Amino acid sequence: MMKTDRIQAFSDGIFSILITILVLEFKLPDGYVQGNLLQAVLQQWPTLVAYVMTFTYIGILWLFHHDMFSCVQRIDARLNILNLSSIFLITLLNYSMSLLAESLVTLNTRDLQFALTFYALLALGISMSYFAFYHYLAHKPSLLASSRYQLQFRRLQRCPLLSSSIYFAALLAANLKVYAGLIFLVAGILFHGFAYWRAVRHTVTT
């Protein structure tokens, strides 16, 4: 069995690299003219919107991931595979951010539909990967540092299911009313933040 600190160090490294490379999307736009730097920066608002969304999303995912593995004492092969599968999906967020930023620049409806659909599908997959984490750990107490964490993971299973429903709504909305899809997508990310706040608050008070 792999040691918990090894898988945590590996995963934390991936998260930190992902967050770092997001900012590489910021470059001076083509056709920049000296003396118009402020205007050139303001024209990059789509990249900023996509960056803030994705940075927040990855940051919250890392918080959940870090707290989850702090409750784990041993790692088996299945948990390792679940972790790699989830990390694989999360690494694609940088690409989905690029697609969203580019489509917000052109404001082409078909491009926006595709970018939002891709982002929503990816977010849906990530939420289901976290459900798989919680479901597996809730039924595998031998891997946990304490038996009380079993109940905690059973409660946490609801969070990714709820976020999955929000991202599914974003998926449908993106192909009916583009900006409604964007609103649902942002709502899903905000829900993650609220869910983490509730989880931490519950842990502190129990």
Backbone as ProteinMPNN parsed JSONL, in Angstrom:
{"seq_chain_A": "MMKTDRIQAFSDGIFSILITILVLEFKLPDGYVQGNLLQAVLQQWPTLVAYVMTFTYIGILWLFHHDMFSCVQRIDARLNILNLSSIFLITLLNYSMSLLAESLVTLNTRDLQFALTFYALLALGISMSYFAFYHYLAHKPSLLASSRYQLQFRRLQRCPLLSSSIYFAALLAANLKVYAGLIFLVAGILFHGFAYWRAVRHTVTT", "coords_chain_A": {"N_chain_A": [[0.829, -1.211, 0.0], [0.469, 2.245, -0.779], [1.917, 5.033, 0.914], [0.071, 7.5, 2.737], [1.04, 10.139, 2.855], [2.604, 10.301, 0.587], [0.833, 10.201, -1.618], [-0.648, 12.463, -1.058], [1.295, 14.478, -1.294], [1.934, 14.219, -4.004], [-0.574, 14.832, -5.206], [-1.07, 17.42, -4.171], [1.025, 18.749, -5.401], [0.248, 18.625, -8.11], [-2.121, 20.166, -8.032], [-1.052, 22.671, -7.258], [0.597, 23.281, -9.442], [-1.32, 23.436, -11.482], [-2.85, 25.671, -10.668], [-0.904, 27.604, -10.85], [-0.205, 27.682, -13.617], [-2.484, 28.699, -14.741], [-2.408, 31.479, -14.841], [-0.79, 31.983, -16.948], [-2.262, 32.416, -19.156], [-2.609, 35.093, -19.427], [-1.616, 37.506, -21.513], [-0.147, 40.174, -23.444], [-2.45, 41.528, -25.705], [-2.739, 40.837, -29.263], [-1.722, 43.343, -31.57], [-1.32, 45.37, -29.794], [-0.792, 48.746, -28.901], [1.625, 51.134, -28.028], [1.093, 53.221, -25.234], [-1.523, 52.679, -24.92], [-1.98, 50.857, -22.885], [-3.726, 50.459, -20.671], [-6.242, 50.212, -21.921], [-5.736, 47.909, -23.42], [-5.42, 46.02, -21.402], [-7.962, 46.093, -20.214], [-9.427, 45.009, -22.25], [-8.998, 42.379, -21.905], [-10.865, 41.246, -20.256], [-12.52, 38.917, -20.605], [-10.704, 36.786, -20.273], [-9.946, 37.263, -17.651], [-12.371, 36.833, -16.27], [-12.807, 34.092, -16.798], [-10.502, 33.126, -15.609], [-10.76, 33.832, -12.836], [-13.046, 32.334, -12.194], [-12.093, 29.681, -12.67], [-9.78, 29.501, -11.074], [-10.91, 29.829, -8.529], [-12.561, 27.573, -8.467], [-10.711, 25.38, -8.722], [-9.221, 25.871, -6.423], [-11.104, 25.423, -4.359], [-11.705, 22.741, -4.835], [-9.231, 21.644, -4.187], [-9.149, 22.189, -1.432], [-11.23, 20.511, -0.47], [-10.122, 18.05, -1.281], [-7.675, 17.969, 0.133], [-8.578, 17.994, 2.819], [-10.023, 15.625, 2.796], [-8.074, 13.576, 2.4], [-6.623, 13.937, 4.692], [-8.037, 12.577, 6.51], [-7.596, 10.0, 5.916], [-5.867, 7.006, 6.502], [-4.595, 4.853, 5.313], [-3.778, 3.798, 1.968], [-5.288, 2.129, -0.685], [-5.241, 0.166, -3.756], [-7.555, 0.745, -5.28], [-8.448, 3.214, -4.279], [-6.296, 4.757, -4.999], [-6.499, 4.666, -7.788], [-8.953, 5.946, -8.112], [-8.196, 8.477, -7.256], [-6.262, 9.221, -9.183], [-7.884, 9.262, -11.459], [-9.66, 11.339, -10.852], [-7.85, 13.492, -10.615], [-6.939, 13.57, -13.245], [-9.213, 14.554, -14.621], [-9.421, 17.062, -13.401], [-7.092, 18.318, -14.265], [-7.787, 19.046, -16.821], [-9.148, 21.383, -16.578], [-7.722, 23.707, -17.064], [-7.6, 23.798, -19.839], [-10.341, 23.995, -20.442], [-10.826, 26.477, -19.369], [-9.384, 28.102, -21.145], [-10.874, 27.714, -23.506], [-13.338, 28.811, -22.731], [-12.619, 31.503, -22.194], [-11.752, 32.355, -24.73], [-14.104, 32.09, -26.229], [-15.703, 33.956, -24.974], [-14.492, 36.242, -25.804], [-14.984, 36.387, -28.58], [-17.732, 36.119, -28.567], [-19.327, 34.472, -30.022], [-22.182, 32.588, -30.561], [-22.379, 29.772, -31.01], [-19.792, 28.932, -30.386], [-19.667, 29.708, -27.698], [-21.64, 28.03, -26.662], [-20.443, 25.522, -27.047], [-18.084, 25.805, -25.471], [-19.138, 26.243, -22.882], [-20.643, 23.918, -22.582], [-18.61, 21.989, -22.636], [-17.152, 22.744, -20.331], [-19.133, 22.406, -18.361], [-19.697, 19.65, -18.591], [-17.217, 18.624, -17.858], [-17.017, 19.6, -15.217], [-19.179, 18.245, -14.14], [-18.264, 15.607, -14.336], [-16.08, 15.778, -12.56], [-17.383, 16.302, -10.137], [-18.761, 13.879, -9.839], [-16.595, 12.216, -9.532], [-15.708, 12.949, -7.021], [-17.898, 12.146, -5.553], [-17.579, 9.414, -5.871], [-15.199, 9.069, -4.432], [-16.077, 9.72, -1.748], [-18.147, 7.879, -1.371], [-16.792, 5.449, -1.564], [-14.927, 5.618, 0.573], [-16.675, 5.86, 2.703], [-17.61, 3.316, 2.873], [-15.413, 1.869, 3.431], [-14.025, 1.586, 6.057], [-11.619, 0.646, 7.079], [-9.573, 2.001, 5.911], [-9.541, 4.474, 7.028], [-8.459, 7.026, 9.355], [-9.858, 7.264, 11.684], [-12.841, 5.877, 13.043], [-14.979, 7.59, 13.197], [-14.911, 9.183, 10.981], [-16.224, 7.858, 9.017], [-18.999, 8.338, 9.11], [-18.9, 11.023, 8.524], [-18.052, 11.047, 5.832], [-20.236, 9.782, 4.698], [-22.19, 11.74, 5.001], [-21.073, 13.731, 3.414], [-21.413, 12.767, 0.858], [-23.704, 13.802, -0.282], [-23.108, 16.359, -1.211], [-21.488, 16.375, -3.71], [-23.445, 15.181, -5.321], [-25.502, 17.079, -5.374], [-24.124, 19.247, -6.538], [-23.596, 18.086, -8.992], [-26.148, 18.007, -10.099], [-26.583, 20.712, -10.484], [-24.61, 21.313, -12.388], [-25.509, 19.703, -14.426], [-27.845, 21.025, -15.039], [-26.688, 23.348, -16.003], [-25.523, 22.334, -18.276], [-27.751, 21.674, -19.846], [-28.968, 24.206, -20.033], [-27.035, 25.702, -21.361], [-27.319, 24.98, -23.998], [-29.731, 25.969, -24.633], [-30.197, 28.592, -23.675], [-27.605, 30.584, -23.769], [-26.294, 32.342, -21.848], [-27.643, 31.71, -19.562], [-26.665, 29.21, -19.079], [-24.05, 29.872, -18.358], [-24.548, 31.209, -15.968], [-25.586, 29.128, -14.353], [-23.301, 27.574, -14.277], [-21.484, 29.177, -12.844], [-22.958, 29.267, -10.499], [-22.736, 26.618, -9.654], [-20.015, 26.477, -8.946], [-19.953, 28.357, -6.868], [-21.611, 27.015, -5.125], [-19.972, 24.909, -4.345], [-18.135, 26.294, -2.742], [-19.825, 27.157, -0.669], [-20.647, 24.652, 0.291], [-18.226, 23.656, 1.238], [-17.686, 25.477, 3.296], [-19.82, 24.89, 5.021], [-19.199, 22.231, 5.62], [-16.744, 22.465, 6.992], [-17.572, 24.062, 9.125], [-19.376, 22.357, 10.372], [-17.643, 20.321, 11.147], [-16.043, 21.611, 13.008], [-17.857, 22.191, 15.024], [-18.672, 19.743, 15.974]], "CA_chain_A": [[0.0, 0.0, 0.0], [1.186, 3.508, -0.822], [1.741, 5.864, 2.094], [-0.846, 8.624, 2.523], [1.764, 11.392, 2.616], [3.104, 10.294, -0.789], [-0.253, 10.555, -2.533], [-0.996, 13.857, -0.771], [2.338, 15.329, -1.871], [1.746, 14.164, -5.458], [-1.804, 15.551, -5.561], [-0.866, 18.842, -3.88], [1.903, 19.28, -6.443], [-0.563, 18.812, -9.317], [-3.007, 21.318, -7.801], [-0.272, 23.917, -7.246], [1.018, 23.541, -10.819], [-2.509, 23.859, -12.225], [-3.196, 27.047, -10.297], [0.162, 28.488, -11.339], [-0.213, 27.853, -15.078], [-3.674, 29.439, -15.183], [-2.083, 32.887, -15.081], [-0.044, 32.086, -18.205], [-3.2, 32.843, -20.201], [-2.573, 36.549, -19.531], [-0.563, 38.033, -22.386], [-0.573, 41.384, -24.147], [-3.186, 41.143, -26.92], [-2.159, 41.187, -30.562], [-2.083, 44.681, -32.006], [-1.143, 46.35, -28.71], [-0.101, 49.981, -29.293], [2.168, 51.835, -26.866], [0.26, 54.318, -24.762], [-2.884, 52.158, -24.729], [-1.856, 49.664, -22.056], [-4.945, 50.276, -19.876], [-7.28, 49.706, -22.812], [-5.375, 46.542, -23.778], [-5.693, 45.182, -20.229], [-9.412, 46.006, -20.048], [-9.956, 44.128, -23.293], [-8.765, 40.999, -21.502], [-11.831, 40.881, -19.221], [-12.982, 37.526, -20.69], [-9.698, 35.92, -19.664], [-10.016, 37.482, -16.207], [-13.578, 36.161, -15.783], [-12.546, 32.646, -16.838], [-9.432, 32.856, -14.634], [-11.317, 33.895, -11.487], [-13.907, 31.155, -12.059], [-11.34, 28.427, -12.629], [-8.92, 29.537, -9.888], [-11.776, 29.568, -7.378], [-13.008, 26.179, -8.557], [-9.592, 24.497, -8.392], [-8.873, 26.105, -5.022], [-12.084, 24.738, -3.494], [-11.486, 21.3, -5.022], [-8.041, 21.281, -3.408], [-9.519, 22.199, -0.014], [-11.949, 19.26, -0.224], [-9.178, 16.949, -1.469], [-6.727, 17.991, 1.247], [-9.279, 17.581, 4.036], [-10.407, 14.223, 2.658], [-6.936, 12.692, 2.623], [-6.16, 14.071, 6.074], [-8.821, 11.593, 7.279], [-7.24, 8.67, 5.431], [-4.655, 6.469, 7.115], [-3.968, 3.923, 4.368], [-4.215, 3.91, 0.573], [-5.268, 0.887, -1.445], [-5.145, 0.354, -5.206], [-8.771, 1.356, -5.816], [-8.451, 4.632, -3.913], [-5.26, 5.376, -5.822], [-7.061, 4.819, -9.142], [-9.963, 7.004, -8.016], [-7.487, 9.752, -7.154], [-5.671, 9.534, -10.49], [-8.977, 9.587, -12.379], [-10.136, 12.68, -10.498], [-6.787, 14.445, -10.974], [-6.953, 13.681, -14.712], [-10.298, 15.466, -15.001], [-9.125, 18.402, -12.897], [-6.05, 18.926, -15.098], [-8.401, 19.563, -18.044], [-9.793, 22.669, -16.316], [-6.956, 24.771, -17.712], [-8.042, 23.834, -21.239], [-11.719, 24.495, -20.482], [-10.729, 27.912, -19.115], [-8.954, 28.729, -22.399], [-12.011, 27.694, -24.424], [-14.339, 29.773, -22.263], [-12.088, 32.854, -22.377], [-11.743, 32.668, -26.165], [-15.49, 32.241, -26.703], [-16.216, 35.22, -24.427], [-13.905, 37.319, -26.625], [-15.683, 36.455, -29.87], [-19.171, 36.144, -28.289], [-20.035, 33.648, -30.999], [-23.113, 31.748, -29.804], [-22.032, 28.35, -31.121], [-18.552, 28.726, -29.629], [-20.018, 29.791, -26.283], [-22.363, 26.797, -26.322], [-19.482, 24.425, -26.948], [-17.191, 26.033, -24.328], [-19.907, 26.039, -21.651], [-20.977, 22.496, -22.524], [-17.379, 21.286, -22.265], [-16.851, 23.075, -18.937], [-20.162, 21.793, -17.517], [-19.469, 18.208, -18.615], [-16.02, 18.38, -17.067], [-17.371, 19.827, -13.817], [-20.055, 17.129, -13.763], [-17.386, 14.457, -14.13], [-15.297, 15.995, -11.345], [-18.291, 16.102, -9.002], [-19.018, 12.449, -9.695], [-15.372, 11.59, -9.021], [-15.695, 13.19, -5.571], [-18.906, 11.248, -4.99], [-16.95, 8.09, -5.824], [-14.303, 9.13, -3.278], [-16.812, 9.694, -0.478], [-18.894, 6.631, -1.28], [-15.834, 4.374, -1.312], [-14.371, 5.759, 1.918], [-17.752, 5.611, 3.668], [-17.806, 1.868, 2.955], [-14.101, 1.243, 3.629], [-13.507, 2.184, 7.3], [-10.263, 0.184, 7.374], [-8.618, 2.968, 5.357], [-9.69, 5.747, 7.718], [-7.683, 7.229, 10.577], [-10.784, 7.127, 12.808], [-14.147, 5.366, 12.613], [-15.959, 8.687, 13.136], [-14.868, 9.781, 9.648], [-17.143, 7.117, 8.152], [-20.249, 9.105, 9.081], [-18.606, 12.294, 7.847], [-18.05, 10.815, 4.386], [-21.614, 9.497, 4.297], [-22.871, 13.037, 4.878], [-20.479, 14.496, 2.317], [-21.853, 12.231, -0.438], [-24.786, 14.629, -0.834], [-22.584, 17.573, -1.847], [-21.235, 16.199, -5.152], [-24.684, 14.879, -6.038], [-26.18, 18.358, -5.587], [-23.367, 20.025, -7.53], [-23.798, 17.427, -10.288], [-27.447, 18.441, -10.627], [-26.409, 22.1, -10.952], [-23.841, 21.279, -13.635], [-26.383, 19.12, -15.45], [-28.723, 22.131, -15.445], [-25.844, 24.232, -16.825], [-25.361, 21.634, -19.549], [-28.99, 21.849, -20.606], [-29.206, 25.633, -20.267], [-26.06, 26.217, -22.331], [-27.793, 24.694, -25.349], [-31.014, 26.64, -24.815], [-29.949, 30.019, -23.449], [-26.183, 30.514, -23.466], [-25.881, 33.025, -20.619], [-28.218, 30.958, -18.447], [-25.692, 28.15, -18.822], [-22.934, 30.478, -17.625], [-25.037, 31.49, -14.608], [-25.63, 27.845, -13.646], [-21.921, 27.134, -14.083], [-20.973, 29.972, -11.72], [-23.712, 28.825, -9.317], [-22.152, 25.357, -9.214], [-18.746, 26.772, -8.269], [-20.297, 29.002, -5.595], [-22.149, 25.975, -4.249], [-18.826, 24.202, -3.757], [-17.62, 27.121, -1.653], [-20.789, 27.084, 0.431], [-20.604, 23.293, 0.836], [-16.998, 23.518, 2.032], [-17.883, 26.265, 4.522], [-20.71, 24.108, 5.892], [-18.494, 21.037, 6.081], [-15.773, 22.899, 7.997], [-18.337, 24.536, 10.287], [-19.924, 21.176, 11.055], [-16.528, 19.594, 11.755], [-15.586, 22.378, 14.167], [-18.879, 22.196, 16.085], [-18.967, 18.392, 16.434]], "C_chain_A": [[0.865, 1.263, 0.0], [0.903, 4.316, 0.435], [0.872, 7.078, 1.762], [-0.104, 9.902, 2.184], [2.323, 11.468, 1.195], [2.029, 10.738, -1.766], [-0.71, 11.994, -2.302], [0.012, 14.804, -1.408], [2.204, 15.379, -3.395], [0.553, 15.019, -5.881], [-1.66, 17.05, -5.311], [0.018, 19.501, -4.927], [1.144, 19.55, -7.732], [-1.46, 20.037, -9.174], [-2.226, 22.633, -7.874], [0.205, 24.281, -8.649], [-0.159, 24.061, -11.644], [-2.851, 25.318, -11.947], [-2.166, 28.025, -10.836], [0.049, 28.74, -12.835], [-1.464, 28.569, -15.585], [-3.321, 30.863, -15.587], [-1.309, 33.069, -16.385], [-0.946, 32.477, -19.373], [-3.156, 34.357, -20.412], [-1.345, 36.988, -20.331], [-1.074, 39.32, -23.024], [-1.263, 40.983, -25.441], [-2.462, 41.562, -28.183], [-2.622, 42.594, -30.967], [-1.956, 45.732, -30.915], [-0.302, 47.523, -29.208], [0.377, 50.681, -28.033], [1.305, 53.043, -26.526], [-1.183, 53.892, -24.514], [-2.889, 50.892, -23.866], [-3.122, 49.397, -21.257], [-6.058, 49.679, -20.729], [-7.011, 48.252, -23.191], [-5.681, 45.571, -22.631], [-7.2, 45.001, -20.047], [-10.05, 45.087, -21.082], [-9.786, 42.645, -22.948], [-9.75, 40.534, -20.43], [-12.361, 39.447, -19.369], [-12.003, 36.535, -20.053], [-9.736, 36.046, -18.152], [-11.216, 36.765, -15.602], [-13.345, 34.655, -15.713], [-11.492, 32.26, -15.806], [-9.974, 32.829, -13.21], [-12.21, 32.682, -11.214], [-13.091, 29.894, -11.816], [-10.406, 28.367, -11.427], [-9.73, 29.211, -8.643], [-12.182, 28.103, -7.322], [-11.898, 25.218, -8.14], [-9.203, 24.643, -6.922], [-9.805, 25.365, -4.073], [-11.948, 23.226, -3.621], [-10.283, 20.827, -4.217], [-8.359, 21.238, -1.919], [-10.253, 20.909, 0.359], [-10.986, 18.064, -0.277], [-8.223, 16.848, -0.287], [-7.377, 17.494, 2.533], [-9.659, 16.1, 3.985], [-9.236, 13.297, 2.989], [-6.302, 12.858, 4.001], [-6.913, 13.109, 6.999], [-8.445, 10.163, 6.934], [-5.9, 8.235, 6.019], [-3.875, 5.564, 6.173], [-4.569, 4.115, 2.98], [-4.181, 2.523, -0.056], [-5.299, 1.202, -2.941], [-6.371, 1.077, -5.77], [-8.827, 2.843, -5.498], [-7.414, 5.39, -4.735], [-5.771, 5.632, -7.234], [-8.125, 5.91, -9.158], [-9.297, 8.375, -7.985], [-6.896, 10.168, -8.496], [-6.743, 9.936, -11.5], [-9.505, 10.994, -12.127], [-9.125, 13.743, -10.891], [-6.743, 14.648, -12.488], [-8.014, 14.677, -15.173], [-9.981, 16.901, -14.59], [-8.057, 19.088, -13.744], [-6.606, 19.503, -16.393], [-9.064, 20.919, -17.832], [-9.038, 23.832, -16.946], [-7.378, 24.927, -19.174], [-9.456, 24.401, -21.351], [-11.755, 25.995, -20.211], [-10.341, 28.656, -20.398], [-10.097, 28.801, -23.402], [-13.052, 28.732, -24.038], [-13.881, 31.203, -22.504], [-12.151, 33.268, -23.846], [-13.156, 32.895, -26.686], [-16.136, 33.508, -26.161], [-15.652, 36.42, -25.191], [-14.707, 37.493, -27.904], [-17.19, 36.624, -29.704], [-19.979, 35.442, -29.385], [-20.896, 32.633, -30.249], [-22.737, 30.277, -29.837], [-20.758, 28.027, -30.339], [-18.819, 28.77, -28.128], [-20.742, 28.532, -25.814], [-21.397, 25.637, -26.133], [-18.605, 24.577, -25.708], [-17.907, 25.771, -23.007], [-20.296, 24.567, -21.48], [-19.773, 21.674, -22.081], [-17.061, 21.495, -20.792], [-17.841, 22.37, -17.997], [-20.001, 20.273, -17.454], [-18.269, 17.831, -17.753], [-16.309, 18.529, -15.574], [-18.276, 18.717, -13.286], [-19.226, 15.875, -13.475], [-16.567, 14.569, -12.853], [-16.163, 15.783, -10.103], [-18.563, 14.619, -8.769], [-17.775, 11.714, -9.195], [-15.255, 11.789, -7.507], [-16.773, 12.354, -4.878], [-18.327, 9.842, -4.856], [-15.97, 7.996, -4.658], [-15.072, 8.884, -1.976], [-17.555, 8.371, -0.289], [-17.947, 5.473, -0.928], [-15.306, 4.432, 0.123], [-15.425, 5.512, 2.995], [-17.988, 4.112, 3.869], [-16.481, 1.12, 3.137], [-13.447, 1.835, 4.885], [-12.087, 1.761, 7.645], [-9.192, 1.139, 6.846], [-8.581, 4.275, 6.147], [-8.881, 5.8, 9.006], [-8.545, 7.071, 11.816], [-12.137, 6.67, 12.276], [-15.187, 6.473, 12.497], [-15.983, 9.35, 11.764], [-15.826, 9.084, 8.685], [-18.467, 7.85, 8.006], [-20.057, 10.42, 8.345], [-18.639, 12.124, 6.328], [-19.435, 10.448, 3.868], [-22.405, 10.78, 4.116], [-22.372, 13.799, 3.655], [-20.917, 13.999, 0.94], [-22.927, 13.095, -1.091], [-24.256, 15.814, -1.63], [-22.272, 17.385, -3.329], [-22.468, 15.83, -5.954], [-25.461, 16.16, -6.341], [-25.45, 19.197, -6.635], [-23.508, 19.409, -8.923], [-25.112, 17.852, -10.926], [-27.367, 19.875, -11.157], [-25.665, 22.114, -12.286], [-24.637, 20.633, -14.767], [-27.35, 20.182, -15.963], [-27.954, 23.108, -16.33], [-25.666, 23.644, -18.22], [-26.586, 21.824, -20.438], [-29.203, 23.315, -20.991], [-28.28, 26.198, -21.338], [-26.517, 26.019, -23.767], [-29.176, 25.269, -25.625], [-30.844, 28.155, -24.737], [-28.524, 30.134, -22.916], [-25.829, 31.122, -22.115], [-26.522, 32.41, -19.378], [-27.293, 29.807, -18.075], [-24.516, 28.664, -18.025], [-23.325, 30.754, -16.175], [-25.076, 30.205, -13.783], [-24.213, 27.341, -13.342], [-21.288, 27.861, -12.896], [-21.653, 29.538, -10.416], [-23.144, 27.519, -8.767], [-20.86, 25.567, -8.447], [-18.995, 27.427, -6.916], [-20.86, 27.989, -4.604], [-21.025, 25.19, -3.586], [-18.261, 24.975, -2.571], [-18.52, 27.068, -0.435], [-20.745, 25.718, 1.104], [-19.354, 23.089, 1.689], [-17.116, 24.27, 3.346], [-18.757, 25.508, 5.514], [-20.003, 22.886, 6.459], [-17.493, 21.367, 7.183], [-16.478, 23.325, 9.276], [-18.887, 23.362, 11.085], [-18.833, 20.41, 11.781], [-16.071, 20.272, 13.039], [-16.562, 22.232, 15.328], [-19.209, 20.806, 16.609], [-17.779, 17.744, 17.098]], "O_chain_A": [[1.875, 1.332, 0.701], [-0.209, 4.292, 0.962], [0.928, 7.613, 0.654], [-0.547, 10.671, 1.332], [2.501, 12.559, 0.654], [2.286, 11.56, -2.646], [-1.115, 12.673, -3.246], [-0.368, 15.817, -1.995], [2.34, 16.441, -4.003], [0.657, 15.831, -6.801], [-2.076, 17.862, -6.138], [-0.197, 20.654, -5.3], [1.357, 20.576, -8.379], [-1.55, 20.853, -10.092], [-2.688, 23.598, -8.484], [0.218, 25.457, -9.011], [-0.013, 25.012, -12.412], [-3.108, 26.097, -12.865], [-2.505, 29.14, -11.233], [0.188, 29.878, -13.284], [-1.501, 29.001, -16.737], [-3.865, 31.394, -16.556], [-1.184, 34.191, -16.876], [-0.461, 32.828, -20.449], [-3.607, 34.856, -21.443], [-0.205, 36.858, -19.885], [-2.282, 39.532, -23.132], [-0.724, 40.181, -26.203], [-1.678, 42.511, -28.184], [-3.768, 42.975, -30.73], [-2.425, 46.858, -31.079], [0.739, 47.344, -29.839], [-0.38, 50.81, -27.071], [0.852, 53.778, -27.403], [-1.974, 54.657, -23.961], [-3.687, 49.98, -24.082], [-3.561, 48.251, -21.162], [-6.738, 48.746, -20.303], [-7.941, 47.449, -23.275], [-6.139, 44.451, -22.856], [-7.666, 43.898, -19.762], [-11.08, 44.464, -20.824], [-10.352, 41.772, -23.606], [-9.5, 39.531, -19.761], [-12.631, 38.804, -18.355], [-12.406, 35.579, -19.389], [-9.575, 35.053, -17.441], [-11.101, 36.154, -14.539], [-13.645, 34.018, -14.704], [-11.576, 31.193, -15.198], [-9.679, 31.903, -12.455], [-12.142, 32.079, -10.142], [-13.357, 29.136, -10.883], [-10.247, 27.308, -10.82], [-9.301, 28.42, -7.802], [-12.15, 27.476, -6.264], [-12.114, 24.342, -7.302], [-8.892, 23.655, -6.257], [-9.357, 24.754, -3.102], [-12.063, 22.507, -2.629], [-10.305, 19.744, -3.634], [-7.89, 20.344, -1.215], [-9.944, 20.286, 1.375], [-11.035, 17.18, 0.579], [-7.99, 15.757, 0.234], [-6.803, 16.676, 3.252], [-9.622, 15.406, 5.001], [-9.384, 12.349, 3.761], [-5.524, 12.005, 4.429], [-6.486, 12.856, 8.126], [-8.91, 9.22, 7.575], [-4.931, 8.995, 6.031], [-2.646, 5.511, 6.225], [-5.716, 4.537, 2.837], [-3.173, 1.822, 0.026], [-5.374, 2.365, -3.337], [-6.235, 1.931, -6.647], [-9.211, 3.646, -6.348], [-7.639, 6.538, -5.119], [-5.51, 6.687, -7.812], [-8.196, 6.703, -10.097], [-9.776, 9.32, -8.612], [-7.013, 11.325, -8.9], [-6.534, 10.845, -12.303], [-9.764, 11.748, -13.065], [-9.495, 14.781, -11.439], [-6.533, 15.765, -12.961], [-7.747, 15.537, -16.012], [-10.242, 17.841, -15.34], [-8.102, 20.304, -13.928], [-5.97, 20.36, -17.007], [-9.501, 21.546, -18.797], [-9.645, 24.834, -17.323], [-7.498, 26.043, -19.681], [-9.74, 25.195, -22.248], [-12.602, 26.707, -20.75], [-10.898, 29.711, -20.703], [-10.279, 29.818, -24.071], [-13.583, 29.444, -24.891], [-14.663, 32.032, -22.967], [-12.551, 34.387, -24.168], [-13.381, 33.795, -27.495], [-17.016, 34.079, -26.804], [-16.266, 37.488, -25.219], [-15.068, 38.611, -28.272], [-17.857, 37.191, -30.569], [-21.139, 35.767, -29.638], [-20.393, 31.901, -29.397], [-22.77, 29.604, -28.807], [-20.66, 26.975, -29.706], [-18.269, 27.97, -27.372], [-20.495, 28.031, -24.718], [-21.515, 24.866, -25.181], [-18.394, 23.612, -24.973], [-17.342, 25.145, -22.11], [-20.28, 24.04, -20.368], [-19.899, 20.771, -21.253], [-16.738, 20.543, -20.082], [-17.447, 21.812, -16.973], [-20.151, 19.675, -16.388], [-18.302, 16.846, -17.015], [-15.899, 17.694, -14.767], [-18.157, 18.301, -12.134], [-19.464, 15.175, -12.491], [-16.377, 13.581, -12.143], [-15.727, 15.16, -9.134], [-18.592, 14.162, -7.627], [-17.891, 10.699, -8.508], [-14.765, 10.911, -6.796], [-16.583, 11.907, -3.747], [-18.553, 9.162, -3.856], [-15.91, 6.975, -3.974], [-14.76, 7.97, -1.213], [-17.589, 7.817, 0.809], [-18.273, 4.626, -0.096], [-15.246, 3.41, 0.807], [-15.108, 5.013, 4.075], [-18.503, 3.692, 4.906], [-16.429, -0.104, 3.015], [-12.424, 2.513, 4.785], [-11.414, 2.44, 8.421], [-8.041, 1.091, 7.281], [-7.682, 5.091, 5.951], [-8.645, 4.784, 9.66], [-8.028, 6.775, 12.893], [-12.529, 7.043, 11.17], [-16.175, 6.319, 11.779], [-16.962, 10.008, 11.413], [-16.197, 9.65, 7.657], [-18.996, 7.97, 6.901], [-20.948, 10.875, 7.628], [-19.192, 12.965, 5.62], [-19.775, 10.765, 2.728], [-23.2, 10.897, 3.184], [-23.154, 14.435, 2.949], [-20.805, 14.731, -0.043], [-23.047, 13.119, -2.316], [-24.873, 16.233, -2.609], [-22.753, 18.171, -4.146], [-22.539, 16.129, -7.146], [-26.013, 16.313, -7.431], [-26.079, 19.787, -7.513], [-23.537, 20.13, -9.921], [-25.19, 18.038, -12.14], [-28.003, 20.21, -12.156], [-26.043, 22.841, -13.205], [-24.455, 20.98, -15.934], [-27.645, 20.243, -17.156], [-28.503, 23.636, -17.297], [-25.66, 24.368, -19.216], [-26.465, 22.101, -21.632], [-29.568, 23.624, -22.125], [-28.676, 27.058, -22.124], [-26.152, 26.792, -24.653], [-29.729, 25.085, -26.709], [-31.287, 28.894, -25.616], [-28.262, 29.82, -21.755], [-25.138, 30.49, -21.317], [-26.009, 32.565, -18.27], [-27.152, 29.47, -16.899], [-24.029, 27.986, -17.12], [-22.523, 30.553, -15.262], [-24.641, 30.199, -12.631], [-23.963, 26.758, -12.288], [-20.641, 27.244, -12.05], [-21.013, 29.452, -9.369], [-23.078, 27.333, -7.552], [-20.626, 24.924, -7.424], [-18.332, 27.098, -5.932], [-20.622, 28.085, -3.4], [-21.111, 24.845, -2.408], [-17.947, 24.397, -1.53], [-18.046, 26.95, 0.695], [-20.797, 25.621, 2.33], [-19.406, 22.435, 2.731], [-16.7, 23.77, 4.392], [-18.469, 25.487, 6.711], [-20.178, 22.543, 7.628], [-17.395, 20.651, 8.18], [-16.04, 22.993, 10.378], [-18.867, 23.369, 12.316], [-19.045, 19.906, 12.884], [-15.753, 19.611, 14.028], [-16.147, 22.159, 16.484], [-19.948, 20.681, 17.585], [-17.869, 16.599, 17.541]]}, "name": "protein", "num_of_chains": 1, "seq": "MMKTDRIQAFSDGIFSILITILVLEFKLPDGYVQGNLLQAVLQQWPTLVAYVMTFTYIGILWLFHHDMFSCVQRIDARLNILNLSSIFLITLLNYSMSLLAESLVTLNTRDLQFALTFYALLALGISMSYFAFYHYLAHKPSLLASSRYQLQFRRLQRCPLLSSSIYFAALLAANLKVYAGLIFLVAGILFHGFAYWRAVRHTVTT"}
